[in-house]
Amino acid sequence: MGNRGTLLLLVVVLFSALVASVGAYEYEEEKSEQRTQGEKWFLLRQLHNVVKTDAGSMRMVKGGYRRDSFLHSPMHIGFISMEPNSLFIPQYLDSDLVLFVHHGEARIGHIYRDELAERSLKQGDVYTIPAGSAFYLENRNENQRLRIICSIDITSESMGWHAFQSFFIGGGTHPTSVLAGFDHTTLSTALNVSTEELKTFLTRQTSGPIVHLSDSHHTNMWSEFLAQEPHQKLAHLKRIMNFEEETYSKQEQSTWSLRKILFTLLNREDVVKRMGHRAPSACSLYNRNTDFKNDYGWTKKLDESDYSPLKQSGHGVYIVNLSPGSMMAPHVNPTAIEYGVVLKGTGRIQIVYPNGTLAMNARVREGDVFWVPRYFPFCQIASTNGPFEFFGFTTSARRNHPQFLVGRNSLMQSLRGPEFAAAFGIGEKRLKRIANAQHEQVILPASSWDSSHDKASEPERKKKTNFERIVGSLGSDMIMGFD
């Protein structure tokens, strides 16, 4: 009889363990599915080629409405890479650009109030190009690549053909210049050149939007253009774009549309009104003083009060550096959507849904792009094996006032009182003890528990967690029954 009872008890224990294992597997599967869905929404890992030539490329991760969610991401993030001694040929866009020089040096020229503004940009510089402003970008360095990260607005004026649209002023058979769309008789009259010369002019370029300046095929065309004095470059662009006002005879008035259309696109009244009389200089993000710094990291930001051209684009810029294991305290952006690009190291991004459930807990590495909707709580955590640095944009150029949920300067401190204690169902003394346990603010250190916890491998932690969950579900009496 005793053997029969022991056998029955063993069967019950094994059955309970099996049920617990299935439950644990389903729980982990549900968490994994939730994590995958969150990464699909908030990590922008699908890069699309916009431009690709031997001399460089422009790639982009897309924002926009996501069909499988209620979320809207109103910005694209672009990555421009240019080989030494190369040129991104003259163009204009239907979107505002905010450029950040991640690596290398650049020379940019663009039309500003009917004048050519040229600026030298170095690593860490921020510069803005308004929608509709003709510009070109040059990497003059002989042995260093240029890498630029840029924000691209999804504007209401965008035509919707693609994520955004380039209108190439220069060009030939690849890319095609916007001038090529006009009737050749009209265009030859507008430029005051023969149709034979016009044909050569519009078919010579074949190497794409980014070209090598050292290539003998292009030396006579783009190198000669860049070697000119600023006033000569402006005259050349004006000659093509017909910026200057002219008095037409009755015979010439039939060709006014070319000048009118291009002037309207590139010298729009709304753009001119918002621009000053002198083109702005670049602003170095790296050379700025930190906005916050402690033993665990630092932050820097640029808004319209620091750099007025950002008011045109409506974007802010920031950079954060976290020491190994440290954390940007859980916080909320009440005024803007935030985008981030990992520049160095690895870490984790955690985002929380409004209903208090985890939306994403993803490991990110150099080159990854993430975004956080307005009002969603989130935090960034550095891995313990090195510093974690990320740069990004916000969708508001006004001063951002993030609301920190935890830490010495947090809402936990500001709201401390009987009402807040009642909301958690605890007493004021206990709430005070919890709220005061963290002595740091904004950037927090890793706890000793986290450090030891991180030393275990992910499979070992899962195995331990599952085992503890199974054993715990059996109850102490049943475990003791084996003794």
Disulfide bonds with the S-S distance in Angstrom:
none
